[in-house]
Amino acid sequence: MNLGFFYLLQMFTVYALKSIERNYIYVGLTNNLDRRVAEHNKGYNKTTKPYLPFQLIYTKSFPTRPEARIHEKYLKSSTGKRFLKSLV
């Protein structure tokens, strides 16, 4: 199997979750969005566990991890946080 070809098919998703019960938005990056959101909502992540449950409020996919990481950093900035707050 050509792993280089597999890597090209893999997408990286930047996502934002909003706590349903508290004023908290979490931004992350993953290559498997469904699995990652489920992990957050099952309390597997130490950082987000106190803010359960979550709803997905934003996603954007990228072909490479470095591109996704740049966008993730933007969403964690003050401008990015304002953008995410405008969505809810």
N, C-alpha and C positions, 0 to 999 in steps of 0.2 A: 504494500500500500504506500502510495506517495504521500507522506505526512505534510509536505509543503503544500500540496493541493488541499488537504484537509484544513490546514491553517487558513488558507485563503477563503474557505467557505464559512469559517467560524466568525460570528459577529460578536461584538462587545456592546453591551447595553448599559447606558447610564440611566439610573432610575431615581425617583423621589417617592418616598412614602410619607404619608401624613398620619399621625396618631389620631385615631377617632375620638379618644377621650381626653387627650391633653394637647396643649399647644406646642407641638414638636414636629419638625420635618427632618427626615433622614435622607441623605443622598449617598448613593453607592454605585458600584460598577460590577457587572457580572457577565459571564458568557452563557448563563442559563437563568433567565429571568423568573420563570415559574418556580423553579427550585429555590431560588434565593428569596423570593417574596414569602414562600411557604416557610422557609427557615426563620425568617423574621417573625412571622405570625405564630410560630410554634414556640418562640422564646429561646431559640438556639443562639442568638446573638446577644452577648453580654451588654453591649451598648444600648440596644433598642428594647431589651426585655421589659424594663420598667414602663414603657410607653405603649404596650399592647392594648388593643389590636390596631392594625394599620390598614390603610387603603392606598392603593397605587394612584398617584396623581400625575406622574410624568415619566415618559420613557423616550429615549433617543438612541438609535443604534449606529455603530461605527464599524468600519471594516478592520481597524487595527486598535490594539489596546492603547498605544500612545495617543491616538486621536481621542479616544474615549476618556482617557485620563485628563486631557486638557479641558474637555467639556465638564467633567466632574469637578475639577478645581474651580472652573467658572461658577458652577452652581453653588459651590460652597463659599463664594465671595459675597460681599454685601450686595452687589448688583444682582448676582444670581439668586440670592435669597429673596430679594424683593420680587424678582420675576416669579419664583415659585409661590410666594405668598399671594401674588395676584391671581393665581390659578384656583385658589380655594375660597 
